[in-house]
Amino acid sequence: MANDKILKNLREKMDSFICAMKNQLIFNKMLETQLAYLATVVASFEHGKILGKPEDPIEGVKLVITRFGKPPVWSN
């Protein structure tokens, strides 16, 4: 009787351990997939280039001068 209780307790602990190991394997696979994706993304960018930085930040800037040679006063 006591042996049955011990075996049942051991079985429950083993089942819990197996579940935890399965969860860890799933998590590791997810990390592996994400790292592989990041490795391909990072490799595709040019070395030394900042992500999201425009090629020419001054490209869309235009200077407006009035007929009197003074810049206009912009109201907000």
C-alpha distances in whole Angstrom, upper triangle without the diagonal:
4,5,5,7,9,10,11,13,14,15,17,19,20,21,23,24,26,27,29,30,32,33,35,36,38,39,41,42,44,45,47,48,50,51,53,54,56,57,59,60,61,63,65,67,70,69,71,71,69,67,69,72,75,78,81,80,84,84,84,87,90,93,95,98,101,105,105,103,101,97,96,94,91,90,86
4,5,5,6,9,10,11,12,14,16,17,18,20,21,23,24,26,27,29,30,32,33,35,36,38,39,41,42,44,45,47,48,49,51,53,54,55,57,59,60,61,63,65,68,67,68,69,67,66,67,70,74,76,79,78,82,83,83,85,88,91,93,97,99,103,103,101,99,95,94,92,89,88,84
4,5,5,6,8,10,10,12,14,15,16,18,20,21,22,24,26,26,28,30,31,32,34,36,37,39,40,42,43,45,46,47,49,51,52,53,55,57,58,59,61,63,66,65,67,67,66,64,66,69,72,74,77,77,81,81,81,84,87,90,92,96,98,102,103,100,98,94,93,92,89,88,84
4,5,5,6,9,10,10,12,14,15,16,18,20,21,22,24,25,27,29,30,31,33,35,36,37,39,40,42,43,45,46,48,49,51,52,54,55,56,58,60,62,65,65,66,66,65,63,65,68,71,73,76,76,79,80,80,82,86,89,91,94,97,100,101,99,96,93,92,90,87,86,82
4,5,5,6,9,10,11,12,14,15,17,18,20,21,23,24,26,27,29,30,32,33,35,36,38,39,41,42,44,45,47,48,50,51,53,54,55,57,59,61,64,63,64,65,63,61,63,66,69,71,74,74,77,78,78,80,84,86,89,92,94,98,99,97,94,90,90,88,85,84,80
4,5,5,6,9,10,11,12,14,15,16,18,20,21,22,24,26,27,28,30,32,33,35,36,37,39,41,42,43,45,47,48,49,51,53,53,55,57,59,62,61,62,63,61,59,61,64,67,70,73,72,76,77,77,79,82,85,87,91,93,97,98,96,93,89,89,87,84,83,79
4,5,5,6,9,10,10,12,14,15,16,18,20,21,22,24,25,27,28,30,31,33,35,36,37,39,41,41,43,45,46,47,49,51,52,53,55,57,60,60,61,61,60,58,60,63,66,68,72,71,75,75,76,78,82,84,87,90,93,96,97,95,92,89,88,87,83,82,79
4,5,5,6,9,10,10,12,14,15,17,18,20,21,23,24,26,27,29,30,32,33,35,36,38,39,41,42,44,45,46,48,50,51,52,55,56,59,59,60,60,59,57,59,62,65,67,70,70,73,74,74,76,80,83,85,88,91,94,95,93,91,87,86,84,81,80,77
4,5,5,6,9,10,11,12,14,16,17,18,20,21,23,24,26,27,29,31,32,33,35,37,38,39,41,43,44,45,47,48,49,51,53,55,58,57,58,58,57,55,57,60,63,65,68,68,71,72,72,74,78,80,83,86,89,92,93,91,88,85,84,82,79,78,74
4,5,5,6,9,10,10,12,14,15,16,18,20,21,22,24,26,27,28,30,31,33,35,36,37,39,41,42,43,45,46,47,49,51,53,56,55,56,57,55,54,55,59,62,64,67,67,70,71,71,73,77,80,82,85,88,92,92,90,88,84,83,82,79,78,74
4,5,5,6,9,10,10,12,14,15,16,18,20,21,23,24,25,27,29,30,31,33,35,36,37,39,41,42,44,45,46,48,50,52,55,54,56,56,55,53,54,58,61,63,66,66,69,70,70,72,76,79,81,84,87,91,92,89,87,83,83,81,78,77,74
4,5,5,6,9,10,11,12,14,15,17,18,20,21,23,24,26,27,29,30,32,33,35,36,38,39,41,43,44,45,47,49,50,53,53,54,54,53,51,52,56,59,61,64,63,67,68,68,70,73,76,78,82,84,88,89,87,84,81,80,78,75,74,70
4,5,5,6,9,10,11,12,14,15,16,18,20,21,22,24,26,27,28,30,32,33,35,36,37,39,41,42,43,45,47,48,51,51,52,52,51,49,51,54,57,59,62,62,65,66,66,68,72,75,77,80,83,87,87,85,83,79,78,77,74,73,69
4,5,5,6,9,10,10,12,14,15,16,18,20,21,22,24,26,27,29,30,31,33,35,36,37,39,41,41,43,45,47,50,49,51,51,50,48,50,53,56,58,61,61,65,65,66,68,72,74,77,80,83,87,87,85,83,79,79,77,74,73,70
4,5,5,6,9,10,11,12,14,15,17,18,20,21,23,24,26,27,29,30,32,33,35,36,38,39,41,42,44,46,49,49,50,50,49,47,49,52,55,57,60,60,64,64,64,66,70,73,75,79,81,85,86,84,81,78,77,75,72,71,68
4,5,5,6,9,10,11,12,14,16,17,18,20,21,23,24,26,27,29,30,32,33,35,37,38,39,41,43,44,47,47,48,48,47,45,46,50,53,55,58,57,61,61,62,64,67,70,73,76,79,82,83,81,78,75,74,73,69,69,65
4,5,5,6,9,10,10,12,14,15,16,18,20,21,22,24,26,27,28,30,31,33,35,36,37,39,41,42,45,45,46,46,45,43,45,48,51,53,57,56,60,60,61,63,67,70,72,75,78,82,83,80,78,74,74,72,69,69,65
4,5,5,6,9,10,11,12,14,15,17,19,20,21,23,25,26,27,29,30,31,33,35,36,37,39,41,44,44,46,46,45,43,45,48,51,53,56,56,60,60,60,63,66,69,72,75,78,81,82,80,78,74,74,72,69,69,65
4,5,5,6,9,10,11,12,14,15,17,19,20,21,23,24,26,27,29,30,32,33,35,36,38,40,43,43,44,44,43,41,42,46,49,51,54,54,57,58,58,60,64,67,69,73,75,79,80,78,75,72,71,70,66,66,62
4,5,5,6,9,10,11,12,14,15,17,18,20,21,22,24,26,27,28,31,32,33,34,37,38,41,41,42,42,41,39,40,44,47,49,52,51,55,56,56,58,62,65,67,71,73,77,78,75,73,69,69,68,64,64,60
4,5,5,6,9,10,10,12,14,15,16,18,20,21,22,24,26,27,29,30,31,33,35,37,40,39,41,41,40,38,40,43,46,48,51,51,55,55,56,58,62,65,67,71,74,77,78,76,73,70,69,68,65,65,61
4,5,5,6,9,10,11,12,14,15,17,19,20,21,23,24,26,27,29,30,32,34,36,39,39,40,40,39,37,39,42,45,47,50,50,54,54,55,57,61,64,66,70,72,76,77,75,73,69,68,67,64,64,60
4,5,5,6,9,10,11,12,14,15,17,18,20,21,23,24,26,27,28,30,32,34,37,37,38,38,37,35,36,40,42,44,48,47,51,51,52,54,58,61,63,67,69,73,74,72,69,66,65,64,61,60,57
4,5,5,6,9,10,11,12,14,15,16,18,20,21,22,24,26,27,28,30,32,35,35,36,36,35,33,35,38,41,43,46,46,50,50,51,53,57,60,62,66,69,72,73,71,68,65,64,63,60,60,57
4,5,5,6,9,10,10,12,14,15,16,18,20,21,23,24,26,27,29,31,34,34,36,36,35,33,35,38,41,43,46,46,50,50,51,53,57,60,63,66,69,72,74,71,69,65,65,64,61,61,58
4,5,5,6,9,10,11,12,14,15,17,19,20,22,23,24,26,28,30,33,33,35,34,33,31,33,36,39,41,44,44,48,48,48,51,55,58,60,64,66,70,71,69,67,63,63,62,59,58,55
4,5,5,6,9,10,11,12,14,15,17,18,20,21,22,24,26,28,31,31,32,32,31,28,30,34,37,38,42,42,45,46,46,49,52,55,58,61,64,68,69,66,64,60,60,59,56,56,52
4,5,5,6,9,10,10,12,14,15,16,19,20,21,22,25,26,29,29,31,31,30,28,30,33,36,38,41,41,45,45,46,49,52,55,58,62,64,68,69,66,64,61,61,60,57,57,54
4,5,5,6,9,10,11,12,14,15,17,18,20,21,23,25,28,29,30,30,30,28,30,33,36,37,41,41,45,45,45,48,52,55,57,61,64,67,69,66,64,61,60,60,57,57,54
4,5,5,6,9,10,11,12,14,16,17,18,20,22,23,27,27,29,28,27,25,27,30,33,34,38,38,42,42,42,45,49,52,54,58,61,64,65,63,61,57,57,56,53,53,50
4,5,5,6,8,10,10,12,14,15,16,18,20,21,25,25,26,26,25,23,25,28,31,33,36,36,40,40,41,44,47,50,53,57,59,63,64,61,59,56,56,55,52,52,49
4,6,5,6,9,10,10,12,14,15,16,19,21,24,24,26,26,25,23,26,29,32,33,36,37,41,41,42,44,48,51,54,57,61,64,65,62,61,57,57,57,54,54,51
4,6,5,6,9,10,11,12,14,16,17,19,23,23,25,25,24,22,24,27,30,31,35,35,39,39,40,42,46,49,52,56,59,62,63,61,59,55,55,55,52,52,50
4,5,5,6,9,10,11,12,14,16,17,21,21,23,22,21,19,21,24,27,28,32,32,36,36,37,39,43,46,49,52,55,59,60,57,56,52,52,52,49,49,46
4,5,5,6,9,10,10,12,14,16,19,19,21,21,20,18,21,24,27,28,31,32,36,36,37,40,43,46,49,53,56,59,60,57,56,52,52,52,49,50,47
4,6,5,6,9,10,11,13,15,18,19,21,21,21,19,22,25,27,28,31,32,36,36,37,40,44,47,50,53,56,60,61,58,57,53,53,53,51,51,49
4,5,5,6,9,10,11,13,17,18,20,19,19,17,19,22,24,25,29,30,33,33,34,37,40,44,47,50,53,56,58,55,54,50,50,50,47,48,45
4,5,5,6,8,10,11,14,15,17,16,16,14,16,19,22,23,27,27,31,31,32,35,38,42,45,48,51,54,56,53,51,48,48,48,45,46,43
4,6,5,6,9,10,13,14,16,16,16,15,18,21,23,24,27,28,32,32,34,36,40,43,46,49,53,56,57,54,53,49,50,50,47,48,46
4,6,5,6,9,12,14,16,16,17,15,18,20,22,22,26,27,31,30,32,35,39,42,45,48,52,55,56,53,52,49,49,49,47,48,45
4,5,5,7,11,12,14,13,14,11,14,17,19,19,23,24,28,27,29,32,35,38,41,45,48,51,53,50,48,45,45,46,43,44,42
4,5,6,9,9,11,11,11,10,14,15,18,18,22,23,27,27,29,31,35,38,41,44,48,51,52,49,48,44,45,45,43,44,42
4,6,8,9,12,12,13,13,16,18,19,19,23,25,28,28,30,32,36,39,42,46,49,52,53,50,49,46,47,47,45,46,44
4,7,9,12,11,13,12,14,16,17,17,21,22,26,25,27,30,33,37,40,43,47,49,51,48,47,44,45,45,43,44,42
4,6,9,7,9,8,11,12,14,14,17,19,23,22,24,27,30,34,37,40,43,46,48,45,44,41,41,42,40,41,39
4,6,6,9,10,12,12,14,13,16,18,21,21,24,26,29,32,36,39,42,45,47,43,42,39,41,41,39,41,40
4,6,9,11,14,14,15,14,18,19,22,23,26,28,31,34,37,40,44,47,48,44,43,40,42,42,41,42,41
4,6,9,13,11,14,13,16,17,20,21,24,25,29,31,35,38,41,44,45,42,40,38,39,39,38,40,38
4,6,9,8,10,10,13,14,17,18,21,22,26,29,32,35,39,42,42,39,38,35,36,37,35,37,35
4,6,6,9,10,13,13,17,18,20,21,25,28,31,34,37,41,41,38,37,34,35,35,33,34,32
4,6,9,10,13,14,17,18,19,21,25,28,31,34,38,41,42,39,38,34,35,35,32,34,32
4,6,9,12,11,15,15,16,18,22,25,28,32,35,38,39,36,35,31,32,32,29,30,28
4,7,9,8,12,13,14,16,20,23,26,29,32,36,37,34,32,29,30,30,28,29,27
4,6,6,9,9,11,13,17,20,23,26,30,33,34,31,30,27,27,28,26,28,26
4,6,9,9,11,14,17,20,23,27,30,33,34,31,30,27,29,30,28,30,29
4,6,5,9,10,14,16,20,23,26,29,31,27,27,24,25,26,25,27,27
4,6,7,8,12,15,18,21,25,28,29,26,25,21,23,23,22,24,23
4,6,5,9,11,15,18,21,24,25,22,21,18,20,21,20,23,22
4,6,8,12,15,18,22,24,26,23,23,20,21,22,21,24,24
4,7,10,13,16,19,22,24,22,21,18,18,20,18,21,20
4,7,10,13,17,20,21,18,17,14,15,17,15,18,18
4,7,10,13,16,18,15,15,12,13,15,14,18,19
4,7,10,13,14,12,11,8,10,13,13,16,18
4,7,10,11,10,9,6,7,11,11,15,17
4,7,8,6,6,5,7,10,12,16,18
4,5,5,6,6,6,10,12,15,19
4,5,8,9,10,13,16,19,22
4,6,9,10,13,16,19,22
4,7,9,12,15,19,22
4,6,9,12,15,19
4,7,9,13,16
4,6,9,13
4,7,10
4,7
4
